[in-house]
Amino acid sequence: VGKMAINDGLILEACISILLKKYLKEKGHPAYVDILELFHETAWQTELGQLLDMSTESPETGEMDFSRFSIERYKLIVKYKTAFYSFYLPVASGLILAGVTDESALKQVKEILMMMGEYFQVQDDVLDCYGTFDVIGKDGTDIQDKKCSWLCVQALKKCTPEQRKIMDENYGQDDPAKVTKIKELYAELKLKEMFETYQDEGFKEQMAMIEKVKGVPPTVLTSFLKKIYKRES
């Protein structure tokens, strides 16, 4: 709580090194250094992702700046903030511990997991907007919190000047009426239908990529993908 949370976070991060030392280094595991470096690198990447997510506001005024809401920035945010630690870290850790050393296979796996992480975050953004508390266990606040979400970025790309005015006047405000106006605009732009197409095509593309991977059991990746495909929470 409060400033204590900063120190708590540092303690938790330090625990990673302590646990890796206890269960890998002290037992003489040959993968200790590679795993330690992987965790350090992933922590750094996630922190960069958080920085990107927080930098969609003007540094001078602190106000929301839609010029920073691009699909390129969105992809960077989700790659660094979500994909590396949620998808690449657990799979890469398992492969390294299992003795997989084929650089080509590891590179292919990383590419797929980066795509899977983005796919997962796009779903998360849509669930935040349309999911119910009973199903996803939270009330979505991306609109109120000025998030550079997939829905917002797509709306900015597709909207007319008149629709852009609705975005300017209502996005990023904790007012139920204004949130409703944004959701009505999303419906008008058919963003949910656009997402359904993205979800189906993304699944097929990733499955095709998985089939081409050599040196890694395909179920390592397909089990992940099938678990998140058309998820509701």
Salt bridges, closest charged atoms under 4 A:
ASP53 OD2 - LYS81 NZ 2.56
ASP53 OD2 - LYS147 NZ 2.98
GLU57 OE2 - LYS146 NZ 3.66
ASP65 OD2 - ARG68 NE 3.38
GLU118 OE2 - LYS75 NZ 2.80
ASP124 OD1 - ARG231 NH2 3.32
ASP128 OD2 - LYS138 NZ 3.96
ASP168 OD1 - ARG164 NE 2.98
GLU196 OE1 - LYS230 NZ 3.95
ASP200 OD1 - LYS230 NZ 3.21
